[in-house]
Amino acid sequence: MTDAERSALWRQRLHEAEAGLTRYLVSRGDGLHLTDWFVLQSELFADLPEPDAPAVEWQRVFFRDQALMERFLVLRHGEEVLADWARSNAEVHREVEPDHGRGAADPIHRIARQAELYGSDYEFDDDAAPGQEHAALTITHCAIWDYREQARRSGVRLTLASPCTYCTEALSANIRAKGYRAAHRLTHGPTGHGCRWESTATAPAATATGATDPTATAETTAPTTTAEPAATTATDHPGES
């Protein structure tokens, strides 16, 4: 991606996260303390770069804001609500992420673009090119972990125990929001932390009468291969998803 494309994706991801959080908090309807919410919003949109600023400036803002939003939710409602936030973000993602006509490959290419933002190493399946019915890629080295450990060493207070906690929820929700079945598996090997993602077209589910229900979908998540908690983009640190 060009630097301008990277900046645009950082901005889109920030929009998906903030609009998704607003949507989620409204849906709770449980007496949100508006003063706290206004303070958070002022922090989220403080010191925004110019639209044509280098991608690294928008990356900095995304990291900061992701951490602020995670902390806001976890302190008030607990870590378990991150999955609900991820699903709310995915509803925004459904509307703002363009369809490129590649079917199941579209959400996989979005994951690849996010991997590029962090400098992660990834590869598409060798067996078959990403296609309409099925697509997969493997992140062989997740650079989010590198950034997270650098932040920890510099004294940054991390909210979550693993960057996978939010990230896997967010990516799975995005794939489902686009109408595909998601599957993932965490890995940890000689190249460090990684993960494998699959997006599959959903087949109509059979009904009791033998007909099919075209609206039915399913998701399968493969077991993780490490002891790291497998949950979901967002991470213990700013914008690790």
N, C-alpha and C positions, 0 to 999 in steps of 0.2 A: 504494500500500500504506500501511496505517497504521504508526505507529512500532512497535507490538507485532508486526505481521507482518514488518517488516524485521528486528527482533531475532530472531524465530524462524527466519528464513531464514539469517541469519548463523550462528546456533547449529547449524542443520542442516548448513550447508556445512562448518563446523569439524568436526562429527562425521564427515561423509563423508571429509574429508581425513585426519583422524587415524586413524580405523578402517581406511581404505584403506591408509595407510602401514603400520600394524601388520600387516594382511593381507599386504601385499607383502613386508615383511621376513621374515615367517614363511615365505612361499613360496620365498624365496631359499635358505634352509637352508644358508648359507655361513659359519656361525660369527659371527653378530652379537655385537659386544662389548656385553654387556648393561649394563655400567656407563654407557657412552655413551648407550644407549637410555633408561635410567632418568633420566639427567640431562636429556635432551631432553624426556621426558614431564613432568618437574617444571617445566621452563620453559614448556611448552605450557599447563599448567593453573595457572600462577601468577597470582594477582591476578584471578581471574575475577569479572566483575561479578555483581551480584544478578540473578536471573531477570527481574525487572521493570525492570532498568536501561534507560536510553534506548538506542536502536539504535546510536548513535554509539560507545557503550562496547563493544558486542559487535563492531562493525566494527573498532575498534582492536585487539582481541584476535585477530580473524581475520587481519588484516594482519600482525601480529607473528608469529603461529604459522605462517602460510603461508610467510613468509620463513625462519623457523627450519627448517621441514621441507624446503624446497627446498635450503637450504644443507647440511643434514645429508646428504641424498641425493647432491647434486652433488659434495661434497668426498670422499665415500667411493666413489662408483660412477660418477661422470661424468654429464654432462648427458643422455646418451642414455637413462638409465633413467627420466627423467621421464615418458616415454610409458607405460612399464610401470606406474608409480605411478598415472597417470591412469586406466588400465584397471582397476586394482585399486579405486580410488575409485569408479569407475562401477558396480562390482558392489555396493558399499554403496548407492550412489545408487539402483540398481534396486529395492532393498528398502525404502528409507526415503522416497523421493519418491512421493507419492500419485498414482494414476492418476485423472484427472478425466473420463475418457470422451470426450476430444476427439480421440483417435487421434493422428495425426502432429502435431497442433497442441499436444499436451501438452508435448513437449520444447522447442518453440519458445517457448511461454509461460514456461517455466522460464528460458530465456535472457533473455526480456524482463524478468522479475522481477529477475534478477541485474543487468541493465543499469540498472534503476531504483535498485538499491542504490548504484551508483556515481554516479548522476546523468547517465548517458550518454544521448544522444539516439538514439532508434530509431523505426522505423516498420514496420508490417506491409505486405505487398504490397498494392498498390492493385487488382491484377488480380482477385484472389479472396480471400475471407476464409479464414483458416486453417481447414483441414478435416481430415477423417479420413484422407484419402489423401496429402495434401501440405500443407505450411505453410512459410512463409518470412518472415524479417524482415531488415531492414538496420539495423545500428548506424551511424548517419551521423557520430556523433562519440563516440569511446571516451574516457570520462573517466578510465579507468585510466591512460592515458598522461599526463594532467594530474597525477594524484596521483604517478605515478612520477617525473616531472620535478621536482615540488616536493620529493619526498624526496631526489632526487639533489642538488638545490641546498642542501638542509639538511645534506648530508654523509652520508646513509645509503648504506651499501655495498650495491650491487645485485648479485645473483648471476647473473642472466641478461642477455643483450644486448638482449632484447626481451620485453615482456609477452606477446606473442603465442606465445612458445615453449611455454609450458605451457598457456595458455588454450585454444588451438585443439585441442590433444590432449584436454584435459579435456572440452570441450563436445562434441567428436565422439564420445568414448567414452560420454558420458552418453546421447546420442541412440541410439547402437547398442545400449546396454544395455537400452533400452526397446523394442528390436525394430525400429528404423527405420533407413533408410539416411541417412547424413549427408553434406552437401556444404557447403563454405565457400569464401569468397574474401575475401582481405584487400584493403582499399581505402585510398587516401590522396588526399585532394582538398582543396578549399577549406575544408571543415569539419573537416579534420584526419584522424587515423587512424580507420578504421572497418572493418567487415566485414559480409558477407552470409552468412546461414545458411539452410539448407534441411533439412527433415525429410520423408522420403518413405516411404510404406509399401512394404515389400519384396515384389516379386512372386515366386511360386514359381519356382525355377530348373529349366529343362528338364534331364532326365537323358538318358543315352545311348539309352535305350529309348523316349524320347518322353514318359515320365511326368514328374511334377513332384516336386521335393523340397521339402516345406513348411518345412524347417528352414534352407534355404540363404538367406544374406543377402549383400549386397554394399555397399561404400561407395565413393563417388566424391568426390574432393576437387578442386575447380576450381583452376586455377593462380592463384597470388597475383598481384596487380597492382602490388605494390611490391617493393622490394629488401629489405624487412624479412624476417628469417627467419620462415618459417611453420611453426610447430610447434604447440604446443598452447596455462586458467584459471588455466599458473600464472603467473608473470610474474617479472620480475626483482625484483619487490618484493613485499612482503607482500600476499598474497591478492589478486593482481590478476586472478584469474580469476573 
